[in-house]
Amino acid sequence: MSKTLIHCTSLSQSQSFINFLNLKQNNTVKNLPNGVKIFEDENAKYLLVVSETGKDNILETLGFVYKNYTITKALNIGIAGCSDGSVKIGILFCTNRLLFGMNFGSLTTVDTPLETDENLETLLVDTEAKYFLEASKENCKELYVFKVVSDYLETEELKNEFIESLIQNVYSKIEKYIN
């Protein structure tokens, strides 16, 4: 059966989807890459994957997913730093396609958080979207990258509760693209 994939890189980014879609962790999956958690619903419609950050981890995780599951739609959902201080924290963007009623923003994926926007030519910056698209474009036609502005390129670590609330506040705007 085909599934909708939701990919995040932390439990705090995925918790709203786990709650709203009533997903349960599947601990029976064999040969799962280290650090990866898989959540599914009882109807086998949704597959939420929490991978570790970093290019190699994301490519390995998504390679495993596409090898072992039939995915018809894939979403990468997470947070992003913003180079424009006039954009409010908590604003949602789709970064890979124009969607009616949704903010669009250009995105750069980096391997380590930026401390300055000096050489940044995009509005948003994250650590995984490029790798998500790279791994997914050959395996799935319907792809979405949703990012919530979490900071203005500060390097201090964000609290899990703060990240969870950012995602929870935009869930209703993303929900229609999941179904």
N, C-alpha and C positions, 0 to 999 in steps of 0.2 A: 504494500500500500504506500502511496506517495505521501510525503509529509511536508510541512512548512518548517524550515529551519530558522531558529532564532539563535544567533551567536553573540555572546558577550564575553568579556574578559575578567569579570569578577562577579561574585555572588551579589554584591550590592547593586550592580547594574541590572542583574537578572531577577531580583527578588519580586518585583512587581508583576512580572510575567508568570513567575512560578505561582504566585498567589492568585492572580486574576484568571489564569487558565487552568488552575487546579492541577498543577504538574507535580509528579512524584519522582524522586531520584531513582534511577535505574542502576542498581549496583551489580547487575548480572551480566553486563556487557563485558565480553572477553577482549583482551589485548588493547584496552583503552590506553591512549598515551598518558604518561605521568601527569598528574595534576588536573586532569580533565574530569568534569562532572557532566553527566547526562540526565536530563529530566524529560519525562514524557507524560502525556495525558492518557486516560484509560481508553480513549477511542483511537489512539495511535495516529492522531492528526498532526500533533505538534512535537517537535524535537528541539529542546532547548539545550544548547551546549555551552558550557563555561570552560574556556581554555585559559591557559596562562598567556601572558603577554609575550611579545617578541615574535619576529618573523618566523623563525624555525618552529616555535611552538604552535603558532596559528596555522601554518602550512601543514604541519604534521597532523594536527587535530582535524582540520577540514578535509585533508586527504583521507583520513580514516572515515569520517562521516560520509563522504561521497562514495567511498568504496563499499560501505556497508548499508547504506540507506538510499532509497529513492526520494530525492528532494525535488519538488516542483517550484518552490518559492523559498528564497533565503533572505534573511534580514540580519544586518549587523547593527546592534544597538549599543550605544555607549555615550561617554562624555567626551568633550573636546575643549581645549583651550581656545580662546578667541583673541585675535590681534586688535580688535576694535572695542575700546572701553565703553562706547555708547550702546553696544548690544548688551541687553540685560542678561544676567545669569539666569539660567532656566529656559532660555529660548530654544526651541527645537528647530533643527534644520534637516532636510534631506540633502545629501551631498552628491548623489550620483544621478539624479533625475529630477525633472521639473514635475511637481505634483500640485494640482489645484488646491489653493488655500494653505499651502505649506511653504515655509521659508526655504530658499535654496542658498547654499553657501559653498564656496570652493574650499577644499580640504587638502592639507599636506599631511602625510603619515611620516613620522620620525621614529627612530629607534630609542631615543632618550628624550625626555621632556626638554623643551626649549626654555632658555632663561630670558630670551629677548626675541622680539619680532624683527630684528635688524635685517635679516636676509629672507624673511618669510614673505611670499608673494600671494598667499591665500588668507582668507578670513579665519579659517579654523585649522586646528592642528590636533592630531590624535596619534595613537601608536599601533593601530591595527587595520584600519579600513582598506588601505592599499593591498594588504596581504589577503584580507577577506575576499576582495574582488578578484585578485589574481587566482586564488584557489577555486573560486566559485563560478567564474564566467564560462569555463569549459563544461561545467556540470549542471548548470541551472540557468534558465533564461530570465526569470523574474527575480531581480536583485534590488534590494533597497539598503541604503546606508543612512541611518538616523543618528544624529548627534545632538546632544543637549549641551549648551554652553555651561561650563562648570567653573571657569576661572579665566583670568587674563594673562595666561602664560606664567603664572607663579609656579615655582617648583616644589612648594611645600605639599606634603601628602594630604589629600582630602579625606575627611572622616566618612566612614561607610554609611552612616545615617544620613549625611548630607547628600551623598551620591544616590542613595536609595530614594530619598524624597524628590530629587530632581527628576528621576525617571518616573516615579509614581505620578508626578504632576503632569506629565505629557503622555501617559499611557493611552488615554482616550483618543489622542490624535494619531497614534500609531496603530491602534487596535484594528481599524478597518483594513489596513494593509496586511495584517496577519491572517485574517479570515479569507 
